[in-house]
Amino acid sequence: MHISAQQTRDLENQSAPGAVQPSATLPRRGERVVWAVAGALLASAIWGVTLLLPIGASDGPDVRYRMSDDLCADAEMTALGAIWGRGDDSTHEEHRHRAMDVAQCHDSLVTDDTAQQLTIRLQLHKVTSPRAEFEANGEAIETNTGPTIVKAPVEGLGERAYFGVIDYGGPGAVAVLTVLDGGAEFSFNLNSDGDRTPRELKPLMIKDMRALMVSLAV
């Protein structure tokens, strides 16, 4: 059998110590082009996702309000105060924690012969967003085992807001206004003796709530 000079050189190269042998696993030229394009597309997709994610994004709530040192003073209640005067027996309570700060004011709105009890509450969530729980509590509720509670959404106040009426079956009712904005929950509970209907109180409570939120905004 005749072996050409080229075949002889090939055999010598294959048997030479340290010679690099061709690998069956290396991609051919066309395959290398496909993998290079795929890699570029993958890198582009990852970069695009990175750009869409805000720097420092987390599941924590937005901090939009400061903690109140005296919620009774910060809540001026000028709209409701036009009907009733502010009492002189208000009390402020607060609790501060790394996860949530809470401030509460117990106050009264009075005339010569009536007194309406008012509770103002602020909760500042700093670790976990309260949105899911707030929306669950804000849905309309009617019960036969306790007081009847009817709630409805309020547009244009914070991220979510609800106005509700708690009817105990006697004279008067409790008007409730709750607002969620970022990590802050605000609430007014006004125990009215029937001198004003909840429908009359609603726009006044909304106006006073908006003023309180503005005063505590950061």
Secondary structure as UniProt FT lines:
FT   HELIX           5..15
FT   TURN            17..18
FT   TURN            24..25
FT   HELIX           29..52
FT   TURN            55..56
FT   HELIX           71..74
FT   HELIX           78..81
FT   TURN            82..83
FT   STRAND          85..86
FT   STRAND          91..95
FT   STRAND          100..110
FT   STRAND          115..125
FT   HELIX           131..138
FT   STRAND          148..153
FT   TURN            155..156
FT   STRAND          160..167
FT   STRAND          173..181
FT   TURN            182..183
FT   STRAND          184..192
FT   HELIX           198..216
//
